[in-house]
Amino acid sequence: LAQAQTVKVGLILPMTGPFASTGRQIEAAAKLYIAQNGATVAGKTIELVIKDDTGTPDVTRRIAQELLVNDKVSFLAGFGLTPLAFAAAPLATQSKTPLIVMAAATSSITEQSPFVVRSSFTLPQITIGIADWASKNGIKKAMTLVSDYGPGIDAEKAFKERLTAAGGEVVGDVRVPLRNPDFSPFLQRVSDAKPDALFVFVPSGAGSQFMKQFVERGLDKSGIKLIATGDVTDDDIVDSMGDVALGTITTHHYSAAHPSPENKAFVEAFRKAANTRPNFMAVGGWDGMHLIYEALKKTNGATDGTALVEAMKGMSWVSPRGPVSIDPKTRDIVQNVYVRKVEKVNGELYNVEFSTFEAVPDPVKAAK
Ligand code: DHB
């Protein structure tokens, strides 16, 4: 009996440190995908090689190099933060290895290598929807608060351009450090300026600290509307924020409460496997594995990197998040963006979707 050959997927994630929840969610989703779809695809056995980069770019780069040279992986995947994806992208180009970005979301990441394919999202893709919601809901003056790195700067720019184009105004913009941010001095300024709304982007997990300080400063009672990308009310943390989060309006590509049969099955299986609710990082991991499986089917198991990336271009499927496709020009994911409100469902807080922008591409690259 011929033995099936192994195809290795190097999954590089922050499994420790401040961004460990991203790693945990993606690891659980990738393992669940294999458990549900079988470890064999196109005659090859899929093996995950999971490595912890602690969220440090130098470590990501070193691990990627080791996975390519020693483990001979056919795919690099994961990438929990933008700087980590930037650190590894040149290695994907040199080695002609597909690099699947399952989490990081700065628009320009896919431009760092023709071997990058993204299953997560981009901040501009998500942010224009909340700016549109704001201008249609009486918000004329807004302030912005973002983490001071790629995705935050993308979000700030997209929000400002879109709100301004609709006749609104951004009357103050602040960037807070990515690590150990203290929001309170800025929140005092917001409280004094009394804009109609505060728009926020912080990465997955950091929303808890933000919401705590938002309440401590009394902003929940100030009449200033809190609007955000769904990163802030991440499914991993939204229930623990308490009732103060109720009514927060966000836009995002995934909610654990998305009402589709595919998502109901995904959430139930994920809960069984990981004993927690999947968040948008989990769905990025799940769809990234789907890309790997379907590309291998198209190449009949061949692992030539160029052929695998070509196979991914234009691919479309129904994800737990809704219908998605890979833009053949940009290698970004085209997907629905949902407007959601934090509500209580069966005693737990969820982001409940109430309207949809369909098949949204990354608007920055679409404009080029
Ligand atoms: C990035 C990280 C996040 O945790 C997130 O929610 C959005 C973007 C990033 O670094 O690209």
Boltz pocket constraint, residues with backbone or C-beta under 6 A from the ligand:
constraints:
  - pocket:
      binder: B
      contacts: [[A, 22], [A, 80], [A, 81], [A, 82], [A, 83], [A, 103], [A, 104], [A, 105], [A, 106], [A, 150], [A, 151], [A, 202], [A, 203], [A, 204], [A, 205], [A, 231]]
      max_distance: 6.0
